[in-house]
Amino acid sequence: EEQARLIRDQPDQPQNPKVLRIAIIGAPNAGKSTLSNQLLGRKVFPVSKKVHTTRCKARGVVTYEDTQLIILDTPGLTSPFKAKRHKLDEAMLTDPWDSMKHADLVLVMVDVSDHWTRNSLSKEVLKCLSQFPQIPSVLVLNKVDLLKNKFILLELVTELTEGIVNGKKLEVRSAFKHNSSSSAKSPLQITRASPLENRDPESHCLQETGQAQEGSSLDNTSDMRASESSLVTEEAEGPKCSGPRDLKNTKGWPCFQEIFMLAARHGEEVDTLKRYLLMQAKPGPWEFHSGVLTSQSPQEICDNIIREKILEYLPLEVPYGVVQVTEMWEEGPSGELLIVQNLLVPRKSHMMMLIGRGGKVISRIAQEAGQDLMNVFLCDVRLKLKVDVKS
């Protein structure tokens, strides 16, 4: 009720409000929801290793001082063929495009640990960027901690940007130290063409998300962007970013304004990106009350988290056929949240998989989902899951 009231009422406004709407797009499983959760400081979007965990667009809200970031977490851009294969709604194909229409900035996420897809942007992503060339775009290379050979990032940056960032030509020179063991900090320095000797390597990192809330270090000293002072060295005649392009043989996008390299799962360099986003905000009224963290209802958050666990523990295509029905949602005598959800599956064999030998699988799903819900709702949660075959 409190969440519904905050979303329904007029948002509170500071004296000089600023706002930035950010669409996060990319191939399925690039880490979009993980990054969204890290930016929010709490897990409100489902995350799993399987593709298409995010089923619809949802908004996350970061409010810091006079600035509000509205994060449009979207389903992974996919083709109609794959959508049919995974029994996905039509919304899975249209939501990312709808989010782009409302965005002031787009973050394009690429999983650099996937050697099958990392060397080029997907056709769906390129189509999206080409359709909205007027929206500033930023390239985010994710999962850099999983790369053993960090020099690969040099090639990826050149290929994914077509050698041009912020309208200027890249001159990539390695400032990489062979004995560096850092997973995310050193790649950010790899691609810088400017001298790094005078830079304090630790100055760009917030110690923890909590510090951002206290306002201790959201300053300009952290500006670790791959911009004209670093990657970029000379003016380029590069392609104009004002209209749709021929995408037939295109692998990269020459219109990115910035490049960030991070490990979203561990939060490495996420605060650097967060500071950049806060600096990009423009004057404008807030869309949400400062007490709102997400546009999702508590029930939607609950459904998403339970589905995340089902995706994690069931094989192949099985989880995509599960239908969730909430049978009870009420507050207990001690303020705890009591939830009973029925999971409907198409076949008896699927039911046996979901229950597991001795009920181990369903018990584990309930236990882990319950813990996540406690962390989101900040109260005790008693979750009971039942499994039935669809009648």
N, C-alpha and C positions, 0 to 999 in steps of 0.2 A: 504494500500500500504506500509506504514511504517512497519507494522508487517511482511508482506511478505518479505520485503527487509532484515529485521533483521534476519529472519529465513533462508533466502537464502544465505546471505553473510557469510564469514568466521567469527566465533566468535572472539571477542577480548580475549586476553590471558594475565593474570598477569605473574609475573616473575616465580613463582613456583605454578602453578595451581594444585588444588586438586578437586576431583569429587567423588560423591557417588550417585549411582542409586538405588532408593528405591521403591520396589513394595509393595503396600498396599493391602492386600487381607483379605477376611472375608466373612461371610454370608451377604446376602442383608440386607440393613438398619442398619449395625453395626456402621455407622458413618464415613466411609472412606473418602467421599467427604468433609464432615464437617472438618475433621482433615486436609485434603489437603488444604482447603481454609484458615484455621487458620495458617498453616505453611507458606503459601504464603503471608498472611497479607491482602489479598483481595479476594472477592468471584468470582471465575472464574469457579467453578464446580457446577452443579445443586444439590440442596439438597431438599428432601421432606420426609414426613413420609411414603410414599408408597415405596414398594420395586422396584428395577430395575429402579431407576431414572437415574443412570449412564448407558448409552447404549453402550459406546465404551471406549477403553483405551485412555486416554489423558494425556499429560505431563505437569506438573507444574515445574517451575524453580525458586529456591531460590538461589540468588547469594549474598554471604557475604564475604567481603574482598577477599581472594584468593581462596575461596571454593565455589563450585557449587553443590547444591543438586538437583537431577532430580527426581521428584516425579511421579511415574507411578500410577495414579488413575485408578482403574480397576472396571468393573462391578462386582457385588457380585457373588461369586461362586455359581452356581445353577445347577440343574439336567436338562437333556434334556426334561423330562416330564413338569417341571415348565416353561422351556423356551418356549415350545409349547403353554402352557396355556396362557402365557402373550404375545404371538405373537412376541417373541424376535428373533433377527437375530442370525445366526450361530456364529457371532463374539462374542456374549454375553457368549458363552461357551468356545471359544478359546482364547479371549483376556487376561484373567487373566494368562493363561498358557504361552502365548507369553511374557507377562511382566516378569514373573519369569525367563525366559531364559536370559533376559538382566539385571537382578537385581544383585547388590552387597550385598544387605541386604533386608530382607523381614519383614514387620510389619504385624503381624496377629492380627486383631481387633476383639474383642468380646464385645457384648453389655451385660453388667452385669445386666441391668434392665429387661431383658427378661428372666423370670424364666423358660420358656419352653426350652430354648436352651443354657443357659449360663454354664451349668455343663459339657458340652463336646464340643469339636471342631467338626464342621460338617464334614461328610465323604468327601465332596469335598475339604475342606481345608486340611484335613489330607492326602488326596491323593496327593494334590499339594506339601505339605511339604515332603512327602515320596519320591516323584519323584525328588525333588531337595534338597537332604539332605546336599549337600556341601555348600549351600547358608546360611550364618548366619541368624538366625531368632530371632525376638524380639516379646514378647507378650505384647499387649496393651489392657488393660481393660478399656473400655470406658463407659461413663454415670454413673460414680460412684456417682455423685451428686444425682441421683434418688434412691439410696439405703438408706432406713431408718436404716436398721441394717447392719452396716459396718463389723460386724464379719463374715458375709457371704463371704467376700473377702478372708478370711483365707482358707475356704474350697475350693473356686474356684481356688485359686492359686495352692493348692496341687493337685486338680483334673486335671487342664488344663496343668500342667507341669509334672504330674506323680511323683511329689515330687523331681524333679531334675532340677536345673538351672545351666547353664554354667559348666556342668559335675560334679556338687557337690550336695550333698543331702541337702534338705531344713530342717531346724529345725524352725518351725514357732512358735514364741512366741509373744503374743500380748503386744504391748506397747501403747495400745489404751486408751485414757482418756475418761471417760464416759461423761464428760461435754463438749467435743469438738463439735463445731457446724460446723466446716469447712467441706466442701463436698469433696474436692479432696486432700487436704494436709494430713489429718489424715489417710486415707487409705494407703497412701504411707508409713506411719510410722507403721501402724498396723503390717505389715509382717516382719519388721526388727528384727533380733535376736540380733543385736549389741546394746549397750547402746545408748540412744538418748539424755542423759542429756546435753552433751556438744555441741549439734548441735543447731545452731540458726534456729528456725523453719521458719523464713522468708527469710533466705539467699539463698534459691534455686529458688526464684521466680523473673522473670523479671517483672517490673511494667506494661509494655505494649509493644506491638509488635514494635512500633516505636523506642523503645530504642535499639532493636537489630540492626536496620539499622544504628544507630548512633555509634554502637560499645561500648556501655557503660557498658555492663555487661555479655558478653559472655565469662565467665571464668570458671575455674575448681572448684570454690567454690560451684557451683550449682549442684554438682554431686549427684543427688538424685536417682541414679539407684538402682534397687533391685539386686545387684550383690553379689560377694563373700564376701564383707565386711558387708553385711547386712542380706539378706534372707539366704544366703548360709553359712553353718557352718562346713560341713565336706565333705571329699572326698567321691565320690560314685563310685561304680563299674559300674554305669549305662550303658544303652544300647549304642552301638556305633551308631553314626549318619552318617554313611558312605554309606548306601544303603537302598533301599525300605524295608518297614516293613510290617508285617502282620497286617492289619488294622481292622480285623473282630470285635474284642472286644476292640478296642482302643478308649479311650475317650480324652486323652491328648497327648502332644508331649514333650518328655524329653530332647529335644535338644535346647530349647530356651537359648539365652545368657543373656538376661535381661528381666525384667518385668517393665512396666510402668502403672500407674493408673491415669486416667485423666477424665476430662469432656470437650470433644472437643467443644461442642456447646458454652460453656462459656469461652473457652480458658484456663481453669485451668490446670496447669502443662504442657501445650503444649510447652512452652519455655524450660522447662527442657528436654523434648524429643528432641526439636530442637537443643539444645546445644550438646546433646549426638550424634545426627546424624552428626553434623558438625565435631565432634571429630573423627568420624569413617571414614571420607573421606580419600581417598588414592591419592597419586600423579598421575596426569593424565590430559590431555587437556580438557578444557571446551567444551561441545557440543553445547551450545547456547550462543548468545551474552548476555552480562550482562543486556541489556535493555529488554530482553524477559522474560515475566512472565508465558506464557503458549504456548504450541505448537498449540493450537486451533486457527482457524481463528476467526475474530470478528463475522462473520456470524454464526459460530458453537456455539460460546458463547451465542449469541442472541437466537438461536434455543433452546439451553439447558435451558436457563432461562425461556423462555416462556413455554416450556414443563413442567418445574418444577411447575409453577403456575397452569397449567392445571391439573397436577396430584393432586395438593393440593385441588382443588375445585370441581373436578368431582368424582362421586362415583365408587367404585369397579373397574371393568375391563374397564370401558368406555374410560379413557384417553389413553389407550394403542392402540386404533384404530385411533387416530387423526394423520393426515398427515399435516405437515407444509410446506407451499410454500411461499417463500419471493418474493413479487411482486415489491417492491421498496426498494432501499438502496442508499441514496444519501445525500450529504451535503447541508444543507440549506444556505440561504444568510448570516445568522449570525453565521455560524460555527456549527449549531446544526445538529444532525443526524436524518434524516427522514426515518422511516422504516414502510412499510406496509406489513403485513403478512396475508395470507389466511389460515384458519384452515379448513381442509376437514375432515368431519366425515362420517361414513358409513350409518347412519340412521337419519331420521328427528327428532326422539325422542332425539337422542344424541345432535342434533343441538339446540333443545329447552333447554336442560340442560345446554349447554355451554353458550348460550346467557343469560339465566336466566330471571326471571320475570322483565320486564321493562329494560332489558339489564344490570341488576346489576352485574351478574357474569362475563361477558366478560369485562365490564368496570373495575371491580376490578382487573382482571388478567392483563389488559393492564396497569393500573396505577402502580401496584406493580412491574411488569416486567420492565416497563419504569424506575422506580426509581432504581432498581438493575442495569440496563444497564448504567444509569448515573454514578453510583458508580464504575462500572468497567471501562468504557471508559473515565471517568472524563470530560464529556462534556454534554450539554443539549441533550436529546433524546425525539423525538416525535414519539410515537409508535401507530399505528392504526392496529387493528385486525378485520378481517372479518371472517364470518363462512358460509361455504357452505356444502351441501351434496355431497359426491363423485359421479361424473357422471359415 
